[in-house]
Amino acid sequence: MRFASLGSGSEGNALVVESQKTRILLDCGFSATETERRLLQKGLKPQDIQGILVTHEHDDHVGGVARFAKKHSIPVYSSYGTYQASAGLMRNVATASAIVMNIIDAHTSFNIGDLEITPYPVPHDAREPTQFVFSDGARRLGVLTDVGGSTPHIEQVLSSLSALVLECNHDRQLLDASQYHEYLKERIGGRYGHLDNHQAAQILRAVYHDKLQHVVAAHLSQKNNRPDLAASVLAQAIGCEEQWIGIATQVDGFDWRVLY
């Protein structure tokens, strides 16, 4: 089992998860052409993707889904709320009805090929936002981004993972000192916004993390965070070297990471 990011941040997000012959794209916030280019950088073609999971309707996660899915006949999976909130975007694509849309329950696991997928709800300013854990039966990859804070259910779902892609959107001091309007600061730092570095570290510390082979900080703000700040706080949380913490970038995400 392995995973790689095509890019992570406010300008677009996409993550590939692979187990044997199954490859799933989590979110597609880039144009169809840009997604194809970024897949090629990871050694993949669009035809290698068996499904697209959508976490929520914000453009940096769903902006390219309809066109990419339609162009390459890839089924799409999302919660009902996410589908309803992004239906307008789907309708803007000619003959969008050709897209195979699968509505998932945010509390019920399901399978796509060789991957078992466990969705779970999160607090975020979207209609029915959902994050995911992927498993091949022996290893588990958890993804948590675009969330304003933790819940007991989140920490239960994310315990005993083999790898975790974890949002470190902003450094609180940098956000407070930024030129952003106060309402935007409150939205980003609020209960339905995004995790700051210390909130992410608290989650990492709270979950059972002895099995982790990889921790990757994701969705970093290019204006209100720095990779070294995120890595330092996460490393302190679990007592590892800062260099061991991976960073997902906006430009090229991160390369393949293998779970053994």
N, C-alpha and C positions, 0 to 999 in steps of 0.2 A: 504494500500500500504506500502511495506517495501523494504529495500535494505541492502545488506551486501557485503563486499569485501572478496575474497578468498586470496588476496595478492596484494600488490601494490609496484612497484619499478622496477629497471632495470633488475631484475632476473625473473620477471614474473608478469602479471597483469590479473585479472579477477574480475568482479563485477556481482552480481546477483540482478535483480530487479523483484519484485513479486507484482502482483495485482490479488486478488481472485485466480483463478485456473491457471493463466498464470505466467510463470517464464522465464525470458530471461537472458542469459549470455552475458555480454558485454566484449569482448575479451577473449582469452584463451591462455595465454603465458606460461602455465605449461604443462608438459606431460599429456597424458590421465590418467595415473595411479595417478599422483599427483593431478590432477583436481578432480578425483573421491574421493581421500582422503580428500581434502579440502572441497568439497561439503558435505561429510558425517559429517564433523565438524560443518557444519551449519544446520544439520538435513535434508539434501537433498540427493537424488539419481540422477544419470544421466538421468533417465527416467522422472524426474520432469521438465527437461529443454525443452522448446518448440522452442527455436531458439538461435543462436549465432550471435551477431552483432560484426563486426570487425571495429575498428576505423582506422587502417592503417597497413602496412605490416611489421613493425619492429618486430623482433623475440620475444621480451618480451610481445608482444600483440597477435601475430598470430601463434607463434611456435607450439602450441598444437591443433590448430583449426581443421586441416584436420583429424588427427587421432581420436580425440575425437568425432567429428561430424560423421565420418564414422562408428566408433565402435558402436555408440548409435543412428544412423539414425536421426540426428538432422539437420534441415536446417540451412544454413549459409546466412547471409546478409552483403553486403558490397558495397561500391561505385565501379564503373567500374574500376577506376584507381587502387584502392586497390586490386581488384581481379586480374587485369593484373600483378601487381607487385608481388603478392604472388602466381601466377599460378604455378611457378616452384616448390614451396613447396607443393602445392596440388598434382602435378604430381608425386612427390616423394613417395606419399602414394599409395600402391597397390590398383588398381581398384578405384582410387579417383573419377572416373566419377560417382560412386554411391552417392557422396555427392550432395545434392540438394542445388544449389547455386542461390541466389536471388540478382540481381543487383538493388541497390537503387539509387534514385536521391538525392543528398545532399541538395536539396532545397525543397523537397516534403515530407510531413508527411505521415505515413502509420500505419497500425494497425497489431499487432500480438496478437490474443486473446483479453484479457481485457485491453491491453496496447496500447495507442496511442504514437507513436514514432516520434519525430521531429529531423531529422538530420540537421547539419549545418557545413559548411566548416571552417577549421581553418588553419592558417599558421604554417607549420611544414615541416621538410625535408623528406617528403614522397610523393608518387605519387598523391593521392587524399584523404588526411586525412579528417576524418569526426568525429565530436563529436555529442552527443545526449542529448535530453531532453525527459523524460518519463512522461506520465500522465495517470491517471485513470479517468479523467474527472473532478475531484475536486482538486487533488493535483498534483504538478509538481516537478520532480527531475531532476536537471541539472548535467551533468558531463562535466568537462573541464580539460583535461590533454594533455600532449604532444603538446604544443603550444608555439610559440616563443613570442607572444605578443597579445594584444587585438585588436579588430576591433569594429566599431560601431554596426555591425551586431551581433557579439558575445554578446555585452552588451545588445542589444535589446532582443535577444533570452533568455538570462539568467535573465531577470528582472521578478519580481513577482514569484519567485520560492518558493516551500515549503522546499526544501533541495538542497544543492550544494556540490558536490565532486569536489574539486578544487586543481589543481596542485600547489605544493610548492616544486619545484625540488631542488633548491639550495639557499644558502645564498651567495650573490655576493662576499663578502669578503673572505669567506671560499673557494669559487671556484677560485678566483684570487690568493690565497695563496697556492693552492693545487699543487701537483706534476704533474698534467695533462699537456700534451703537449699544446703549445699555440693554435694550430689549434683546439684541442678538447675543450679548454676553449671558443674559439670563436664560435664553433658550438653550444655548450650547451647554451651559453649566448646570442646567436644571434637571429635575427628576426625569424628564422625558427627552433629554438631550443626548450628550455624549460623555463617555468616561474620561476623567482626567487621569494622569499618571498614577496618582496615589489611590484613587478608587480602583483602578485596574490591579494595582499591587495588593490591595486588600482582598480582592476576589481571588487572586492567585494564591495568596497566603491561606485563604479560608478553605479552598478545595483540597482534596487529597491529591498531592502532586508528586509523590515519590516515583511514579511510573513515567513521568514526562521525559520524552526524548528530545522534544523541541518546544520552545516557547517563542512566538513571533509577535512583536508589537505591530499593530496595524492601524490604518485610518488616522495616521498622524497629521495634524494640521501643519501646513507648510509655514504658517505665520505665527502660530501660538504654541509650538512645541519644537523640540529638537531630539534627534535620535539618541544622543548621549544621555539626555535627561530621562527619557523613557527607559532605556536599557539599565541605567543606574538604579532606578526605583524598583523595577521588576527583579533585578538581580539581588537586591537587598531582601526582597520578600521571600526568596527561596534559598538564599545563601549560595549563589553561583557566581562565576565570573561574568562581568558585564559583556564580554565578547561572546559568551554563549547565547545571549539573547539575540534573536534575529530581528531584523527591521524590514517591514514591507514598505516599499517606496512607491510614490506616485508614477515615477518614470517607467519602472520595469518590475514592480512587485518584488518577488524573490524567486530564486531558482528552485528546482525540485528538491524536496526534502523527503527522505525515505524513512518509513517506520518498519522496524524489525520485530 
